[in-house]
């Protein structure tokens, strides 16, 4: 998912996706450590999407904090 798409989603939906991605990254990491990962690039894509999602959530949090002040 692109960052621009993430910015249009609600925070609840992004939190749900965050939980999914964390589970996926953990599963792929365990598979890589057991030498059973068919597509190594899948782990990289999942980690990058997780980082992108955390960045967007941080932006939303900072923006909300600025509006309060």
C-alpha positions, 0 to 999 in steps of 0.5 A, spaced: 500 500 500 502 506 498 503 512 503 498 516 499 493 511 500 495 510 507 494 517 509 486 517 506 485 511 511 482 512 518 486 511 524 482 505 526 483 501 519 491 503 520 491 500 527 488 493 524 493 493 518 499 494 523 497 488 527 496 484 521 503 486 518 507 485 525 504 478 525 506 477 517 513 480 519 514 475 525 512 469 521 516 471 515 522 472 519 521 465 523 521 462 516 527 465 514 531 463 520 528 456 519 531 456 511 524 455 509 522 462 505 520 461 498 520 468 496 526 472 500 523 479 497 516 478 501 519 479 507 523 486 505 516 488 502 512 487 508 518 490 513 518 496 508 510 497 508 510 496 516 515 502 516 511 506 511 505 505 516 508 507 522 511 513 519 504 515 517 501 513 523 506 518 527 504 523 522 497 523 524 499 523 531 503 529 531 498 533 526 493 531 531 497 534 537 499 540 533 491 541 532 490 541 540 495 546 542 
